[in-house]
Amino acid sequence: MAERFSRRDMLRISAVAGVGTALGAGLVSELVR
């Protein structure tokens, strides 16, 4: 399954996932406060 994605796609997916995680964590921290 990993072979379906090119190296560029993997970098893009990891970047989007990292940004999404950061935004999600920030949103959760704002809601908790």
C-alpha positions in Angstrom: 0.0 0.0 0.0 2.9 2.4 0.7 4.1 1.9 -2.9 0.9 3.6 -4.2 2.1 6.9 -2.8 5.1 8.7 -4.3 7.7 10.3 -2.0 6.2 13.8 -2.8 2.7 12.5 -1.8 4.0 11.1 1.5 5.6 14.4 2.3 2.4 16.3 1.5 0.3 13.9 3.6 2.7 14.1 6.5 2.7 17.9 6.3 -1.1 18.1 6.2 -1.3 15.6 9.1 1.2 17.6 11.1 -0.6 20.9 10.5 -4.0 19.3 11.2 -2.7 17.8 14.5 -1.2 21.2 15.6 -4.5 23.0 14.8 -6.5 20.3 16.5 -4.4 20.5 19.6 -4.6 24.3 19.7 -8.4 24.1 19.3 -8.8 21.6 22.0 -6.6 23.6 24.4 -8.7 26.7 23.7 -11.9 24.8 24.3 -10.6 23.2 27.5 -9.5 26.6 28.8 
